[in-house]
Amino acid sequence: MAINLRPLADRVLVEPSEGEEVTTGGIFLPETAKEKPQQGTILAVGPGRTEDGKLIKMDVKVKDKVLYAKYAGTEIKIEGKKMLILKESDILAVVEG
């Protein structure tokens, strides 16, 4: 999917991972009962933030899988898919391996 969106400053565009639809006990979860996902894949990255006139580059890159704060970011829809725009400081960790 080609994204025509370029985050500004220290923001990233993240595609959240889908939440579980069935519990381990086999109970179906409706959309309203699902836990909000806190993991996703970065689709686009801004240039970084400016401090004292110097550009500080981002620690994350496109295709990184990341964990982010539960209620972080702004949810948007692109081509019918839910996406999040997050500040780099809302990202808690990069999932490696």
Phi and psi in degrees as GROMACS dihedral restraints (atoms count N, CA, C in turn):
[ dihedral_restraints ]
;  ai    aj    ak    al  type     phi  dphi    fc
    3     4     5     6     1   -87.3    20    10
    4     5     6     7     1   124.7    20    10
    6     7     8     9     1  -101.5    20    10
    7     8     9    10     1   123.2    20    10
    9    10    11    12     1  -100.2    20    10
   10    11    12    13     1    57.7    20    10
   12    13    14    15     1  -143.0    20    10
   13    14    15    16     1   127.0    20    10
   15    16    17    18     1  -118.4    20    10
   16    17    18    19     1   109.6    20    10
   18    19    20    21     1   -62.5    20    10
   19    20    21    22     1   148.5    20    10
   21    22    23    24     1   -98.1    20    10
   22    23    24    25     1   156.7    20    10
   24    25    26    27     1    49.8    20    10
   25    26    27    28     1  -126.7    20    10
   27    28    29    30     1  -100.5    20    10
   28    29    30    31     1    42.9    20    10
   30    31    32    33     1  -109.9    20    10
   31    32    33    34     1   154.4    20    10
   33    34    35    36     1  -132.2    20    10
   34    35    36    37     1   154.4    20    10
   36    37    38    39     1  -103.0    20    10
   37    38    39    40     1   123.9    20    10
   39    40    41    42     1  -122.2    20    10
   40    41    42    43     1   135.7    20    10
   42    43    44    45     1   -96.5    20    10
   43    44    45    46     1   110.8    20    10
   45    46    47    48     1   -63.9    20    10
   46    47    48    49     1   146.0    20    10
   48    49    50    51     1   -71.1    20    10
   49    50    51    52     1   148.9    20    10
   51    52    53    54     1   -70.7    20    10
   52    53    54    55     1   139.7    20    10
   54    55    56    57     1   -76.5    20    10
   55    56    57    58     1   163.1    20    10
   57    58    59    60     1   -66.9    20    10
   58    59    60    61     1   138.8    20    10
   60    61    62    63     1   -99.6    20    10
   61    62    63    64     1   -18.5    20    10
   63    64    65    66     1  -132.7    20    10
   64    65    66    67     1   134.5    20    10
   66    67    68    69     1   -73.4    20    10
   67    68    69    70     1   170.2    20    10
   69    70    71    72     1   -63.8    20    10
   70    71    72    73     1   -23.6    20    10
   72    73    74    75     1   -84.6    20    10
   73    74    75    76     1    -1.0    20    10
   75    76    77    78     1    91.7    20    10
   76    77    78    79     1    11.3    20    10
   78    79    80    81     1   -86.9    20    10
   79    80    81    82     1   128.9    20    10
   81    82    83    84     1   -75.1    20    10
   82    83    84    85     1   134.3    20    10
   84    85    86    87     1  -104.4    20    10
   85    86    87    88     1   122.0    20    10
   87    88    89    90     1   -70.0    20    10
   88    89    90    91     1   162.9    20    10
   90    91    92    93     1   -52.7    20    10
   91    92    93    94     1   -38.9    20    10
   93    94    95    96     1   -71.0    20    10
   94    95    96    97     1   -21.1    20    10
   96    97    98    99     1   -97.5    20    10
   97    98    99   100     1    -7.0    20    10
   99   100   101   102     1   -70.0    20    10
  100   101   102   103     1   142.9    20    10
  102   103   104   105     1   -70.0    20    10
  103   104   105   106     1   135.5    20    10
  105   106   107   108     1   -63.8    20    10
  106   107   108   109     1   127.0    20    10
  108   109   110   111     1   -62.9    20    10
  109   110   111   112     1   147.1    20    10
  111   112   113   114     1  -123.5    20    10
  112   113   114   115     1    18.1    20    10
  114   115   116   117     1  -135.3    20    10
  115   116   117   118     1   145.4    20    10
  117   118   119   120     1  -166.1    20    10
  118   119   120   121     1  -177.9    20    10
  120   121   122   123     1  -115.7    20    10
  121   122   123   124     1   133.6    20    10
  123   124   125   126     1   -75.9    20    10
  124   125   126   127     1   128.8    20    10
  126   127   128   129     1  -104.3    20    10
  127   128   129   130     1   -27.7    20    10
  129   130   131   132     1  -153.3    20    10
  130   131   132   133     1   149.2    20    10
  132   133   134   135     1  -132.4    20    10
  133   134   135   136     1   137.5    20    10
  135   136   137   138     1   -74.2    20    10
  136   137   138   139     1   174.0    20    10
  138   139   140   141     1   -72.8    20    10
  139   140   141   142     1   -23.3    20    10
  141   142   143   144     1   126.5    20    10
  142   143   144   145     1  -179.3    20    10
  144   145   146   147     1  -103.7    20    10
  145   146   147   148     1   160.3    20    10
  147   148   149   150     1  -109.5    20    10
  148   149   150   151     1   127.6    20    10
  150   151   152   153     1  -129.7    20    10
  151   152   153   154     1   127.1    20    10
  153   154   155   156     1    52.2    20    10
  154   155   156   157     1    38.1    20    10
  156   157   158   159     1    79.1    20    10
  157   158   159   160     1     1.5    20    10
  159   160   161   162     1  -110.5    20    10
  160   161   162   163     1   140.2    20    10
  162   163   164   165     1   -81.9    20    10
  163   164   165   166     1   124.2    20    10
  165   166   167   168     1  -104.8    20    10
  166   167   168   169     1   111.7    20    10
  168   169   170   171     1   -68.1    20    10
  169   170   171   172     1   160.3    20    10
  171   172   173   174     1   -73.7    20    10
  172   173   174   175     1   148.7    20    10
  174   175   176   177     1   -86.5    20    10
  175   176   177   178     1   -10.6    20    10
  177   178   179   180     1  -113.7    20    10
  178   179   180   181     1   162.1    20    10
  180   181   182   183     1  -139.3    20    10
  181   182   183   184     1   169.1    20    10
  183   184   185   186     1   -57.4    20    10
  184   185   186   187     1   139.9    20    10
  186   187   188   189     1    81.4    20    10
  187   188   189   190     1    -3.0    20    10
  189   190   191   192     1   -66.1    20    10
  190   191   192   193     1   139.3    20    10
  192   193   194   195     1   -93.2    20    10
  193   194   195   196     1   127.5    20    10
  195   196   197   198     1  -129.5    20    10
  196   197   198   199     1   155.3    20    10
  198   199   200   201     1  -104.6    20    10
  199   200   201   202     1   138.0    20    10
  201   202   203   204     1  -134.9    20    10
  202   203   204   205     1   163.7    20    10
  204   205   206   207     1   -59.2    20    10
  205   206   207   208     1   144.7    20    10
  207   208   209   210     1   -54.4    20    10
  208   209   210   211     1   -47.4    20    10
  210   211   212   213     1  -110.6    20    10
  211   212   213   214     1    29.7    20    10
  213   214   215   216     1   -82.7    20    10
  214   215   216   217     1   157.4    20    10
  216   217   218   219     1    80.4    20    10
  217   218   219   220     1   178.3    20    10
  219   220   221   222     1  -116.7    20    10
  220   221   222   223     1   124.7    20    10
  222   223   224   225     1   -84.4    20    10
  223   224   225   226     1   133.0    20    10
  225   226   227   228     1  -134.0    20    10
  226   227   228   229     1   167.3    20    10
  228   229   230   231     1  -118.3    20    10
  229   230   231   232     1   131.1    20    10
  231   232   233   234     1  -127.8    20    10
  232   233   234   235     1   122.5    20    10
  234   235   236   237     1    51.0    20    10
  235   236   237   238     1    38.8    20    10
  237   238   239   240     1    81.1    20    10
  238   239   240   241     1    -0.7    20    10
  240   241   242   243     1  -105.2    20    10
  241   242   243   244     1   141.3    20    10
  243   244   245   246     1   -76.4    20    10
  244   245   246   247     1   132.5    20    10
  246   247   248   249     1  -131.9    20    10
  247   248   249   250     1   163.4    20    10
  249   250   251   252     1  -126.1    20    10
  250   251   252   253     1   140.7    20    10
  252   253   254   255     1  -106.8    20    10
  253   254   255   256     1   118.0    20    10
  255   256   257   258     1  -119.6    20    10
  256   257   258   259     1   152.0    20    10
  258   259   260   261     1   -81.0    20    10
  259   260   261   262     1   150.9    20    10
  261   262   263   264     1   -57.0    20    10
  262   263   264   265     1   -33.4    20    10
  264   265   266   267     1   -68.4    20    10
  265   266   267   268     1   -17.1    20    10
  267   268   269   270     1   -81.2    20    10
  268   269   270   271     1   -12.7    20    10
  270   271   272   273     1   -83.0    20    10
  271   272   273   274     1   126.3    20    10
  273   274   275   276     1   -90.9    20    10
  274   275   276   277     1   -35.0    20    10
  276   277   278   279     1  -163.7    20    10
  277   278   279   280     1   157.3    20    10
  279   280   281   282     1  -101.6    20    10
  280   281   282   283     1   129.8    20    10
  282   283   284   285     1   -83.5    20    10
  283   284   285   286     1   120.0    20    10
  285   286   287   288     1  -108.6    20    10
  286   287   288   289     1   148.6    20    10
